[in-house]
């Protein structure tokens, strides 16, 4: 709503958040770097008076410049408290339910950053700690420093890396898994075209959305669209149902700024996939079956090695 996908529309976004509340959504995810604080302020206003109904998650761990562009990682333990205080103020709350380290900063041992975050739990400013896109080694090190409640990583039919290592480690340690971009940044809606993207849209810089790669990836979409026709639902709902079928410890957070898309996403809860359908989709879209990397080689958003 505030970052990466073109210009923000606060009126439309606020209406979508409030519609989500009305329909029973209670898990809201944001970050201080989304629009350089804009998204936290937006969410804080939208849930005003209904804070107790919400499980509120936010993240820190990126720095941004005067233009609001993310410029690097910042996991400095000395900055943790100030980052949290700023988020609390923008969110108009006195406690964050789930506070993530957005990316591990290689300049600081993860134990030191998590240790500083643990003090926030002791002070009652944060209830639970999380990591985002962390490697199995860093998950273990962080969890040893303080219990980690959730790992947030990109996970969808075209990004299944976590099945190899992160998800097994989370299950071993009793850590929940939160799948971001479960619709492949809109790819699995079957409706998007790279040529239609706004000039400021982050996806324009992503290898999978380059024209040649995108055309190749469309071939894999046919399997999902066929199952969707059989079940009289949308391809997006099938893609979400697949993520939700991975286990009770897997939660999906599909992002949208429009009420119609929100309602379509929620209807995915009514789509049941048989074990045979899940197996078929797994076989049709195995690990590394899609063209193009998630990020460019030099991207600061790349997950831990």
Secondary structure, 3 states (H helix, E strand, C coil): CCCCECCCCHHHHHHHHHHHHHCCCCEEECCCCCCCCHHHHHHHHHCCCCHHHCEEEEEECEEECCCCCEEEECCCHHHHHHHHHHHHHHHCCCCEEEEEECCCCCCCCHHHHHHHHHHHHHCCCEEEEEEECCCHHHHHHHHHHCCEEEEEEECECCECHHHCCHHHHHHHHCCEEEEECCCCCCHHHCCCCHHHCCCCEHHHHCHHHCHHHHHHHHHHHHHHHHHHHHHCCCHHHHHHHHHHCCCCCEEEECCCCCHHHHHHHHHHHHCCCCHHHHHHHHHHCCCCCCCCCCCCCCCCCCCCC
